[in-house]
Amino acid sequence: MGATLVLNATYEPLCVVPLRRAVVLVLAEKAVVVEPGETVMHSERLAIAAPSVVRLSRYVRVPYRREVPLTRRAVLERDAHTCVYCANRADTIDHVRPRSRGGPHQWTNVVAACARCNHRKGDRLLGELGWHLPSAPVAPPPTVAVVMGWVTREPTWARYLATGKGGPLELNFGDGAADVAPAV
C-alpha cells in the first residue's frame, strides 16, 4: 500500500497517511483529491483513483510548528545521504566548526559526511585543511518534517512541501559557497 500527502484547506501540508485512510477521507467527503495517483482501487460497487495528494474540506487548526528537530537521520536526509566533502555516500554527520572549538550543534553547523572524510577532518577547521563547502548548510523548512521517515515519497508532493528542486528533501543551501562555518 502507498501513502498520501494530506493538505489543510489552505494547502499547508499536515501529514502523510496510508492510502487506505486517504480513500476513507475522500469517500466520507472530508477531503478532496488534489493529485490522483496512477493506480485504481476497486470495491464491489465502486472504483476510485488512488489519491497521491488530498486536501481537507475544512480548515484544521494546527498548533505552532517549531523547526525540524536536529537528528542524525534528518541531517542525512537533508543532504541526500551524500558527503558534502567528497560526494560519496554519507554515513555519519560532521560539525563544520568542531564542537571542541566552540561550534554549536545546530542546523547551520552540521553536515552529512562519509566516515573517511569525517576522520580526516577530525577537530580541524575547513580552512586549515584547504577544504570548502559547496554551499552553506541551512535548516530545512518545517514542511519537510511531514515526510520525514517515509521511505517512498511521491514526486508530486514536492511542490506542496516547498522542497526546492522537485525531488524529495532536495534543498537549496543558498547562492554563495561557504568555506568556513557561519559566524556564531
Phi, psi and omega in degrees: 000143180272194180228158182227137176277130179254126178253150174288174179299337179267012181069018175277130180295134180253308184194176174243130181236159175298153183304319181300318179295322179295319179296320178298319178298319180291315181295328178277004180059029175267347180213158175239149181284126177261315178231113178284150177273186183273336184264164178238135178259137183242143168238189181297322185242358189218145172234129182226138176292129180294120184284142174265323178223131175236154178240131179294145180288327180244150178290134176248124179286126181249133177300158180311128181263119178285187176285166180293132179299139180277105177230163177303314181298319180293321179294316179297321178291320179301318183267013176058035178054035181239132178294128181286344182270320185234356178071012173278179180292129180269141178228004179211176176243158181223141174273120182303308171260111187305146179296331178293342178251022175088011179288137182281157175264081180216166187307324184282359181235002184240133179225163175278142180212155173279161183299323182297311180293321179298318179292318180296322181288317179058230181254029180262160176277156181298322180298328179291333181263347184080017180269157178222145173276140177296330177200159182286136178289144179227163176285138177290156179294152182302335180294337179292331179299337180298321184258000180301130178096348177271120184293313181261125178235133181283139176297334180292344180284336190306316184289339177274340180264352180054052182265004173103259193280002179101347178259161181294128176059023174271115185245144171279132182266007180119179185273316185267158176271147180244132179257350174223166180295150177300150180297141182262000000 
